[in-house]
Amino acid sequence: MKNRPSYAIESVDHALHLATLLQQEGPLRLSDVAERLGVSRSTAHRLLAMLVYRDFAEQDSDRRYRAGPVLRPAPVSEAPVTLLRRVARPHLERMVAHVRESANLVVRAGAEVRFVDTVECDNVLRVGDRTGRSLPAHLTSGGKAILALLPPAELARLYADEAELARVRRDLAAVRRRGVAINDQRTETGLTAVGVALRDGSGRPYAAISIALPTARFTRERLPGWISALTLTAAAIEADAI
């Protein structure tokens, strides 16, 4: 039997208990949460809001809360990041050798994307390794490519601010029209990137790849070649990841 820690942090204990309830018992209403935890409705609401923010919970249309993406087991067919990196790496290396610009592999984590691999080109002036960095998804090329393929309701859950959501939707509409996402110095001055999403068999995006280069070398004339290279590379990775 486990003993309660001498210096227990009550709010952390409540949050962990709540996450366990959502995962093991299914959807709960705000009143259910308050009753089960023995807290006020306002405290229960704050706990739920934080779990939703960190993707540990989601709110359904009937206002009940259920386990979010972090607490749901991944489908058997969904490759972990380590496997995805191993599958994607040789394809990214071939693309980099062809276009002579650096390439990135990113995965989404809530409203952010995490860079899980970079293949650098051999130019003296180049975009360096971004592995391990996290950035807002709606600013990066790979992140926008992923967001553009999400269902509207899922996208809305990521952005609570209506004005920000409207701006993101406008940007993503442009991504869908072009068929490719572009980050023109939105995350870093002097850096431009072009990205496309990687999709599973059902068409759902699970990652993205991008070509990143100094803005000084970006020209609209070269864009079709980059889009072609990204599209072919994405298709090859998707085929190997099945």
Residue, then its C-alpha position, 0 to 999 in steps of 0.5 A: m500500500k502506498n503512503r500519501p507523500s508528507y508534502a503532497i501538492e493538492s492541485v497536482d493530486h487532483a489533476l492526476h486523479l481527474a486524468t485517471l478518472l477520464q481515462q478509466e471511467g469515460p466522459l464526465r460532466l463538470s458536476d460529476v468531476a466536482e463531486r468525485l474530487g470533493v471540490s467546488r465547481s469552480t475548482a473543477h472547471r479550472l482543473l478541466a481547463m488545464l487538462v484540455y489545454r495540455d490535451f489530457a482532456e477534450q470537451d464534447s458537444d454535450r459539454r461532457y469531458r473525456a480523455g484527450p489525445v495524450l491519454r488515448p492509446a495510439p492506434v497499433s498502425e501509428a508509428p512512434v516518433t523513433l520509427l518515423r524518424r528511421v523511415a523518413r531519414p533516407h528519403l529526406e537525405r535523398m531530397v536534400a541531395h537533390v534540392r541542396e537545401s536543409a529539410n525538417l521532420v515535425v510532429r504536432a503536439g497540441a497547438e505546437v509542432r516539435f522538430v524530430d529530425t533535420v537533414e542539413c545541406d552542405n551549403v556554407l549558408r544554410v538552415g541548421d539543425r532544429t531537432g528538439r525545438s518546439l514552435p507554434a504550429h500555425l507559424t511553421s510550414g510543417g505545422k500549417a500543412i498539418l493543421a490544414l487537414l484537421p477537421p474544423a471542430e478539432l482545429a477550433r479546440l486548439y485556439a480558444d481566442e476567436a480572433e486568433l482562430a479566424r486568422v489561422r483559418r484564413d492562413l490555412a485556406a491559402v494552404r489548401r488553395r496552394g496545396v503547400a504551406i509556406n513560412d516566410q520569416r514567421t518564426e525567424t528573420g531570414l528563414t523561409a520554409v515550404g512544407v507538406a503533411l504526411r498522412d496515414g491510410s485514412g488521410r489523417p495527418y500525423a507529421a510533416i516535412s519541410i524544405a528550409l532555406p535562407t530567405a535570400r535564396f527563396t524565389r517563386e521560380r524555384l517553388p514548383g521544384w521544391i513542391s515536387a520534391l516534397t510531394l514525391t518524398a512525402a509519398a515515399i515516406e507514407a508508403d514505407a510507414i504503412 
